[in-house]
Amino acid sequence: IEEEGRELPSRIWLFQGLPKSDKMEFIIQKAVELGAAGIVPVTTRNTVVKLDPKKEEAKVKRWQAIAESAAKQSKRSLVPRVSGIMTLKEAFDYVESQGFSVRLIPYEHEAGMDGTKTELDAAGPGQDIAVFIGPEGGFSPAEAAQAIAAGVQTVSLGPGILRAETAALAALAVAQYAKGDLGA
C-alpha cells in the first residue's frame, strides 16, 4: 500500500472527553494509529482535569507532538491535528459549522450494533464523521440529550460499559472497519 493509500476514505474525528492523568496521550497515540483525521479534547460535566490557559497551550503542543510521532510510526501521509480544548457545546457547534455528515455518540443504553453500522454506512468517501467519547463517568443524561438535539446519533459499541480510553479506540476501530475498504 502506498502512503496515500493509508488514509481512510472518510475522515473520522475523535471528540474526546478529557480523561484523568496521562490517558489523553495514550488515546491520541492510538487514535492516530487507527486513522483519526483529527482529535478534539472536550470538557464535559464529568471532566476532572481543569487546565489554565498557559498549561492548556503546553498540553496541546505535547499532544500534537505525540500525534506527529504516531503518524510517522504508522506511515500516515497526513498528520492529524489536535485542536485546543473545547466545551461540549463548542464541539457540537463546530461539527455543525463544518458540516460533519455523520455524528455519533456511543451510549451504554443503546442496544445492538446494527444501528452503528447503518450510521457509518451513511458516510460517503471524503465525508467527515464525528465520534464523541465521554471522560471517566461518561456523559451526563443532560449532555446526551444535548447531543441528540445537536443531531448526534446514539450508537452502541457492544454490550459492555467501556472505559474512556477503550471506548475511543473501539469506536475508531469499528469506524475504520466500516469505512476502511481502501481497495474500493
C-alpha positions as CSV (number, residue, x, y, z in Angstrom):
1,I,0.0,0.0,0.0
2,E,1.4,3.4,-0.9
3,E,1.4,6.0,1.8
4,E,-1.6,7.9,0.3
5,G,-3.5,4.6,0.4
6,R,-3.1,4.5,4.2
7,E,-5.7,7.3,4.8
8,L,-9.3,6.3,5.2
9,P,-11.8,7.4,2.5
10,S,-13.9,9.1,5.2
11,R,-12.3,11.4,7.8
12,I,-13.0,10.3,11.3
13,W,-12.7,13.0,14.0
14,L,-12.4,12.0,17.7
15,F,-14.1,14.4,20.1
16,Q,-12.6,13.1,23.4
17,G,-13.8,14.0,26.9
18,L,-10.7,14.8,28.8
19,P,-9.6,11.8,30.9
20,K,-7.5,11.9,34.1
21,S,-3.7,11.6,34.2
22,D,-1.8,10.9,31.0
23,K,-4.6,8.8,29.4
24,M,-5.1,11.5,26.8
25,E,-1.6,10.9,25.5
26,F,-2.3,7.2,25.1
27,I,-5.7,7.9,23.4
28,I,-4.1,10.4,20.9
29,Q,-1.3,8.0,20.0
30,K,-3.6,5.1,19.4
31,A,-6.3,7.2,17.7
32,V,-3.7,8.4,15.1
33,E,-2.6,4.8,14.6
34,L,-6.3,3.9,13.9
35,G,-6.7,6.6,11.3
36,A,-8.3,9.5,13.1
37,A,-8.2,12.7,11.0
38,G,-8.3,15.0,13.9
39,I,-8.6,14.9,17.7
40,V,-10.6,17.5,19.7
41,P,-10.2,17.4,23.5
42,V,-13.5,18.2,25.1
43,T,-14.5,19.3,28.6
44,T,-17.8,17.9,30.0
45,R,-19.7,17.8,33.2
46,N,-17.7,14.8,34.4
47,T,-14.3,16.1,33.3
48,V,-12.0,16.1,36.4
49,V,-9.0,17.8,34.7
50,K,-9.0,21.6,34.7
51,L,-6.2,23.3,32.8
52,D,-5.4,27.0,33.0
53,P,-4.8,28.6,29.5
54,K,-0.9,28.5,29.9
55,K,-0.9,24.8,30.8
56,E,-3.5,24.1,28.1
57,E,-1.2,25.5,25.4
58,A,1.7,23.4,26.6
59,K,-0.5,20.3,26.8
60,V,-1.9,20.8,23.2
61,K,1.7,21.2,21.9
62,R,2.7,18.0,23.6
63,W,-0.4,16.2,22.3
64,Q,0.4,17.4,18.8
65,A,3.9,16.1,19.1
66,I,2.5,12.7,20.1
67,A,0.2,12.8,17.1
68,E,3.1,13.6,14.8
69,S,5.2,10.8,16.2
70,A,2.4,8.3,15.9
71,A,1.6,9.4,12.3
72,K,5.3,8.9,11.4
73,Q,5.4,5.5,13.1
74,S,2.3,4.3,11.3
75,K,3.4,5.8,8.0
76,R,0.4,8.1,7.7
77,S,0.5,10.6,4.8
78,L,-1.4,13.1,7.0
79,V,-0.6,14.2,10.5
80,P,-3.9,14.6,12.4
81,R,-4.4,17.9,14.1
82,V,-5.0,18.0,17.9
83,S,-7.1,21.1,18.5
84,G,-7.4,23.3,21.5
85,I,-9.8,22.2,24.2
86,M,-13.4,22.9,23.5
87,T,-16.5,22.7,25.7
88,L,-19.1,20.1,24.6
89,K,-21.3,22.9,23.3
90,E,-18.4,24.4,21.3
91,A,-17.7,20.9,19.9
92,F,-21.4,20.4,18.8
93,D,-21.3,23.9,17.2
94,Y,-18.1,23.0,15.5
95,V,-19.4,19.9,13.8
96,E,-22.5,21.8,12.7
97,S,-20.5,24.7,11.2
98,Q,-18.1,22.3,9.5
99,G,-20.9,20.2,8.0
100,F,-20.0,16.8,9.5
101,S,-22.3,14.3,7.7
102,V,-22.3,11.6,10.5
103,R,-22.2,12.4,14.2
104,L,-22.0,9.5,16.6
105,I,-22.0,9.2,20.4
106,P,-21.6,5.7,21.8
107,Y,-24.1,5.4,24.6
108,E,-24.4,2.5,27.1
109,H,-28.3,2.4,26.8
110,E,-28.2,1.9,23.0
111,A,-28.9,-1.7,22.0
112,G,-27.3,-3.6,19.2
113,M,-24.6,-2.7,16.8
114,D,-26.8,-2.7,13.6
115,G,-27.5,1.0,14.1
116,T,-23.8,1.7,14.4
117,K,-23.2,0.1,11.1
118,T,-26.1,1.8,9.5
119,E,-24.9,5.2,10.7
120,L,-21.3,4.6,9.5
121,D,-22.6,3.3,6.1
122,A,-24.3,6.7,5.6
123,A,-20.9,8.5,5.3
124,G,-19.6,8.6,1.8
125,P,-15.9,8.9,0.7
126,G,-14.5,12.3,1.7
127,Q,-17.1,13.0,4.3
128,D,-16.4,13.8,7.9
129,I,-17.5,11.5,10.8
130,A,-17.6,12.9,14.3
131,V,-17.3,10.5,17.2
132,F,-17.9,11.8,20.7
133,I,-16.4,9.9,23.6
134,G,-17.1,10.9,27.2
135,P,-14.5,11.1,30.0
136,E,-14.5,8.8,33.0
137,G,-18.1,8.7,34.3
138,G,-19.4,9.2,30.7
139,F,-21.7,11.9,29.5
140,S,-24.5,13.1,31.9
141,P,-28.1,12.5,30.8
142,A,-28.4,16.2,30.1
143,E,-25.3,16.1,27.8
144,A,-26.7,13.0,26.0
145,A,-29.9,14.9,25.4
146,Q,-27.9,18.0,24.2
147,A,-26.1,15.7,21.8
148,I,-29.3,14.3,20.3
149,A,-30.7,17.8,20.0
150,A,-27.5,18.7,18.1
151,G,-28.1,15.9,15.6
152,V,-25.7,13.4,17.1
153,Q,-26.9,9.8,16.8
154,T,-26.5,7.4,19.7
155,V,-24.9,4.1,18.8
156,S,-23.6,1.0,20.6
157,L,-20.1,-0.4,20.9
158,G,-21.4,-3.6,22.3
159,P,-23.0,-4.8,25.5
160,G,-20.2,-3.8,27.9
161,I,-19.5,-0.4,29.5
162,L,-16.1,0.6,28.3
163,R,-13.5,2.9,29.9
164,A,-13.0,6.2,28.2
165,E,-9.8,5.2,26.6
166,T,-11.2,1.8,25.5
167,A,-14.3,3.4,24.1
168,A,-12.3,5.8,21.9
169,L,-10.2,3.0,20.4
170,A,-13.2,0.7,20.0
171,A,-15.2,3.4,18.2
172,L,-12.3,4.2,15.9
173,A,-11.6,0.5,15.2
174,V,-15.3,-0.1,14.3
175,A,-15.4,3.0,12.1
176,Q,-12.1,2.0,10.4
177,Y,-13.6,-1.4,9.7
178,A,-16.8,0.1,8.3
179,K,-15.0,2.8,6.2
180,G,-11.6,1.3,5.7
181,D,-12.1,-0.6,2.4
182,L,-9.1,1.0,0.8
183,G,-9.3,-1.2,-2.2
184,A,-12.8,0.1,-3.2
